[in-house]
Amino acid sequence: MSVSLWILSAIIILLMLGLGQRILDQLRLNDKQAIILLLAIAIGLIIPPIEIGLVSFSVGGFLIPLGITIYLLIMVGFSRDLLRAIIGTILTAGIIYGLEWVMPADPEELLISPSIIYGLVAGLVAYILGRSRRNAFICAVLGVSLSQLIQFIVNLSLGTPTKLGLGVGGAFSTLIIAILLSVALAEFMGRAFENATINKEIKKFNFETSTYDSVKNGRLRYKTSEIKTADAINMHEIKNANFTKND
Amino acid sequence: MKNKKVKLAKTFLGLTLIVMVVCSFFGAFSKPIKASYAESKNGSEKSYFTIFDVDDKSSVVFFRGDKVEDGDMYISSDNKRYEIVSIDEANKTGYAKFIGEEDMPVYKISKKISSKISSAFAEGKKTVGVYHTHNDESYIPSDGYDSVYGKGGIHDVGKALVNNFGKLGISAVYSEDLHLPHNSGAYTRSEVTASALINNNNLDGLFDIHRDSTPAKEYITTVDGKEMSKVRMVVGRANQNSAENLEFAKSIKAYADEVYPNLIKDIFIGKGNYNQQLTPRAMLFEMGCENIKKDLPIASTEPLAKTIDVVLYGSNGASNLSLNDVRLTSANGKAGVITGLANNQSNASLSFLWVLLGAIAFYFIVLGIVCIFSKTARYKTKRFFSELFAGLFVKQKHRG
């Protein structure tokens, strides 16, 4: 049983316990949909890969993640976010492709399996370029698959056709690790930035007392209309913060 | 403002395309068709690691073309186990510490046997898989280069092994699928081939055929008066099948040492998976090195195939041709029996099933423990299963 399958099982358990709900909300999925999708990925892996000529793809390892990606792309719509997702995908693919050449060819020279390293790097790149949880997911899935496609096309052009295995074997580990890492980073880093933003915004110098008034010490009073960055700041956390409204 | 953003986006897109083009040229396009991988190895730089005994620093334990790491294990031709304790990457040297004599399987065999006992395997039931992760590997004296962007000389060795399996009644499924280029992604690509071979065929063994890059004298040998190449086996220690793969390697070596002395060079136990996580009877064979004639590893495929035949299928399932080279003896003088590893029920699918069942059991145990202590978890679990099965198992309340 591969590392990625263990991770997948652990994620399903965590979701069943109600964790990670926030991430799923941002992906426009509720926890039950997510569990069903993850279970579908796990079950899809038991189904042998579908082979069409030189291309083979796994139902659980490629088709289902691709389906989610298409759904997310439709949700994104034609916007600047879409451009960011496309550029992120291309760069993620380019970096993984380059990494295959930079890393040592023999597995004994690496601490961990190359497919896991690709997954970690792809996850990081997808987060940096995608930024949002949705984009990170899209960049991870499409970026990893595109890097395989590039090598496939290069080999075809050199007259040495190789097989393209999407979401099969090591590619599945890469894909799952890339998805989980990028989405998790987007979530946790995003939350950290949000917290930093709230602290920065809701803190003012009081010239009368020569101290800082903040939401934390309960001395800062805001008018609702003054919260200009309401979209950026998590409204839920603001509502729970200890401050009062001015009439 | 909008124009500025569009300009920025276009610049970003342009840079992306430049990176893509550079990456492509940095990769395969800039490589010549022949000798792509080997060139870096064939310069003035020494292309192999030399490992000395840490207690006797003038004594060479072994040579290896690929990198050797601290903690790697080595079983020598005389069955001594060493552990690598230090590596000097700049000089490509290292030291190994003698751990002890390796406990090898014992085959009570000698000389020849004339008749076959019975066959437990019907024709066509004996199936193995053969493939090459590094398709480019070649032999300089025969092919003219040590690496080629395509099917290298190693494919001829693979074909010879498959032919010899065929003579012994073993159906060898041979995949000549390419996994180029010879870079860190090669094993990721060959895993697709190895998985397909396992999924589509009921394999008793899966063999990845490579060649090493050490001095030629390390591999040239004579078996039964015939000049041929030695064979090194490589076992990965980073997977769940490592112990069983090592037993498989040790069985092959123990049998070959009795019947075809000098054929098996040694066993290297290195970091990495080598796709051996897929089945407990996967093996990586290093068939000679790049500085020997290709005829030598081709010659060694015959005794290697016979060895695998007996080790996998035992004296009851192996071919007459394989058993003609050996006499089975036992303590009371009667013909003994070799039990083949293919008869062993501990195969890949069974291992996977146990792991899967273990994982499911582990999940329910963890869930149960959490539910005991957490009211929220109990509520959520109950709600989840209730909704999952549309309230099928929930007791309905009757409203008066």
Interface residues (C-beta under 8 A of the other chain):
Chain A: M1 S2 W6 S9 I12 I13 M16 L17 G18 K32 I35 P48 P49 E51 S56 R80 L83 I87 I90 L91 A93 G94 I95 Y97 G98 L99 E100 W101 M103 P104 A105 D106 P107 E108 E109 L110 L111 S113 P114 S115 Y118 I150 Q151 V154 N155 L158 G159 T160 P161 T162 K163 G165 V168 G169 G170 A171 T174
Chain B: K5 A9 F12 L13 T16 L17 V19 M20 C23 S24 F26 G27 A28 F29 I33 Y37 D66 K67 V68 E69 D72 Y149 G150 D177 L178 H179 L180 P181 H182 N183 S184 G185 A186 Y187 T188 R189 E191 V192 T193 A194 S195 A196 N199 N200 G236 A238 Q240 G270 K271 G272 N273 Y274 Q277 F352 V355 L356 A359 Y363 V366 L367 V370 T376 A377 K380 T381 F384 E387 L388
